[in-house]
Amino acid sequence: MLNIFLSYARRDGSGPASRLRTELTQAGFNVWRDVEEMHGGKSWKEQLRGALRNIDVLLILLTPAAVESHMVTWEWENALTLERKVIPLLLINCKIPPDLAQLHYHDLSTSEKYSTSLMALMRDLNLQSEVKGKDIEGHSTNDRRVTVTNDFYQPDWKVGTVIQNAGGRPSSSKENRQEDSGNEKNIDRSS
């Protein structure tokens, strides 16, 4: 399972971070966010370092306060130093830092763009999950499947809105793309 770190500024990113955490968790990802995961009585910086060491992807929620935040900058810079994948998400128009401007970002800044960009983000995360879920010989290390619905389903896409997690036996890629009913698809996140 993919481990994701949400980096954001509370001043203008708390609401969107909560929504995104819910959507990603429903999609079957492990999502680390400070307000749920930090523990009192422990060094906050050590907790952040530990979280960054254990994640696969850092999602930076770009807002005016986030690009001004020294803490948010510290988080994504450390993620890059640790060779973690960093994916910027534009939530509110702002000046994107040069190091992040080199990376493709997903634009979630308007309701018109949100669904399409969220689907593209899910595709990227599923691809990253597939890379993580392979052993050195290319065999799957994760037989977990996710049932999704998606009106825009394309045979080669592995994205959508999750309606339930489904355990089950390993199956071939062909089986995973067969329709169950309506526009539901079983997607094996490990192949």
C-alpha positions as a printed Julia matrix, in Angstrom:
191×3 Matrix{Float64}:
   0.0     0.0     0.0
   1.25    3.45   -0.89
   2.15    5.81    1.97
   1.38    9.46    1.29
   2.4    12.59    3.23
   0.23   15.71    2.95
   2.27   18.93    3.15
   0.17   22.08    3.49
  -0.18   25.35    5.39
  -2.96   25.32    7.96
  -3.83   28.98    7.32
  -5.38   28.3     3.91
  -5.0    24.56    3.35
  -6.64   22.76    6.3
 -10.04   22.29    4.66
  -8.67   21.04    1.33
  -6.18   18.8     3.16
  -9.03   17.18    5.12
 -11.06   16.6     1.96
  -8.09   15.17    0.07
  -7.11   12.93    2.99
 -10.64   11.5     3.07
 -10.66   10.89   -0.7
  -7.23    9.25   -0.7
  -8.0     7.11    2.34
 -11.24    5.93    0.71
  -9.15    5.02   -2.33
  -7.08    2.67   -0.15
  -3.97    4.78    0.4
  -2.28    5.37    3.77
  -2.26    9.12    4.28
  -0.1    10.88    6.89
  -1.31   14.3     7.98
   0.01   16.14   11.01
  -3.27   16.7    12.88
  -4.09   12.98   12.87
  -0.61   11.52   13.24
   1.46   13.81   15.53
   1.69   12.78   19.19
   2.03   15.08   22.19
   5.21   14.94   24.25
   7.39   13.99   21.28
   9.64   16.22   19.17
   7.51   17.46   16.3
  10.49   17.7    13.95
  11.55   14.12   14.72
   7.98   12.97   14.08
   8.06   14.71   10.71
  11.46   13.2     9.87
  10.18    9.74   10.77
   7.08   10.2     8.64
   9.12   11.43    5.66
  11.41    8.39    5.91
   8.39    6.07    5.76
   6.45    7.6     2.89
   6.49    6.91   -0.84
   4.93   10.17   -2.06
   4.66   13.71   -0.68
   1.72   15.74   -1.96
   2.31   19.45   -1.52
  -0.88   21.48   -1.45
   0.12   24.74   -3.13
  -1.52   27.82   -1.66
  -0.17   31.32   -0.98
   0.51   30.42    2.67
   2.17   27.11    1.72
   4.68   28.71   -0.65
   5.56   31.25    2.08
   5.85   28.59    4.82
   9.36   27.63    5.9
   7.96   24.41    7.36
   6.23   23.35    4.15
   9.44   24.12    2.23
  11.41   22.06    4.76
   9.03   19.11    4.25
   9.19   18.96    0.46
  12.94   19.67    0.37
  13.54   16.81    2.8
  11.3    14.52    0.76
  13.35   15.29   -2.35
  16.59   14.72   -0.4
  15.22   11.32    0.67
  14.42   10.63   -3.02
  10.69   10.48   -2.43
   8.29   11.37   -5.2
   6.91   14.89   -4.76
   3.68   15.82   -6.55
   2.52   19.44   -6.37
  -1.23   20.12   -6.24
  -2.33   23.66   -7.05
  -5.22   24.55   -4.74
  -5.13   28.35   -4.83
  -3.29   30.33   -7.5
   0.13   31.33   -6.2
   3.73   31.76   -7.3
   5.15   28.23   -7.43
   8.73   27.89   -6.09
  11.27   27.28   -8.91
  12.22   23.77   -7.73
   8.56   22.74   -7.74
   7.76   24.6   -10.97
   9.95   22.04  -12.76
   7.54   19.28  -11.75
   4.2    18.62  -13.4
   1.41   19.58  -11.02
  -2.28   18.8   -10.81
  -4.62   21.8   -10.79
  -7.35   21.36   -8.17
  -8.01   25.09   -7.9
 -11.53   25.17   -9.36
 -14.54   22.89   -9.1
 -14.44   22.48  -12.9
 -10.87   21.12  -12.78
 -11.07   19.24   -9.49
 -12.58   15.92  -10.64
 -10.4    15.56  -13.71
  -7.24   16.51  -11.82
  -8.12   14.21   -8.92
  -8.53   11.33  -11.39
  -5.12   12.15  -12.9
  -3.61   12.24   -9.4
  -5.16    8.84   -8.59
  -3.67    7.49  -11.83
  -0.22    8.77  -10.81
  -0.56    7.32   -7.32
  -1.73    3.96   -8.69
   1.26    3.89  -11.04
   3.56    4.68   -8.11
   1.83    1.98   -6.1
   2.41   -0.51   -8.9
   6.12    0.34   -8.96
   6.27   -0.1    -5.18
   4.27   -3.34   -5.32
   6.79   -5.23   -7.45
   9.65   -7.27   -6.11
  13.08   -7.31   -7.77
  11.89   -9.9   -10.33
   8.76   -7.93  -11.17
   6.31  -10.13   -9.28
   3.44   -8.58   -7.4
   3.89   -8.14   -3.66
   0.33   -6.91   -3.11
  -2.77   -8.8    -4.19
  -5.18   -6.13   -3.01
  -7.85   -4.92   -5.42
  -9.96   -1.8    -5.33
 -13.43   -1.55   -6.85
 -13.92    1.77   -8.59
 -16.57    3.58  -10.57
 -15.63    5.99  -13.26
 -17.74    7.41  -16.05
 -14.55    8.35  -17.91
 -12.97    4.89  -17.67
 -10.42    4.07  -20.33
  -9.0     0.53  -20.57
  -5.46    1.65  -19.75
  -6.42    3.99  -16.88
  -6.39    2.85  -13.27
  -8.22    5.76  -11.7
 -11.64    6.64  -10.43
 -13.76    7.2    -7.39
 -13.44    4.33   -4.96
 -16.68    2.82   -3.77
 -15.22    0.02   -1.68
 -12.0    -1.81   -0.96
 -12.13   -5.41   -2.05
  -9.75   -8.08   -0.91
  -9.55  -11.16   -3.01
  -7.5   -13.58   -4.92
  -4.81  -12.42   -7.31
  -6.11  -12.14  -10.84
  -4.74  -11.38  -14.25
  -4.78   -7.89  -15.69
  -7.43   -9.02  -18.17
  -9.74  -10.17  -15.36
  -9.2    -6.89  -13.54
 -10.49   -4.83  -16.44
 -13.67   -6.84  -17.06
 -16.9    -5.15  -16.18
 -18.77   -6.45  -13.16
 -21.95   -4.42  -13.68
 -22.74   -0.98  -15.0
 -19.59    1.1   -15.04
 -17.86   -0.61  -12.08
 -14.41   -2.06  -12.65
 -12.14   -4.21  -10.48
  -8.66   -2.77  -10.6
  -5.75   -4.75   -9.19
  -3.5    -2.03   -7.76
  -0.53   -4.39   -7.73
  -0.22   -5.43  -11.4
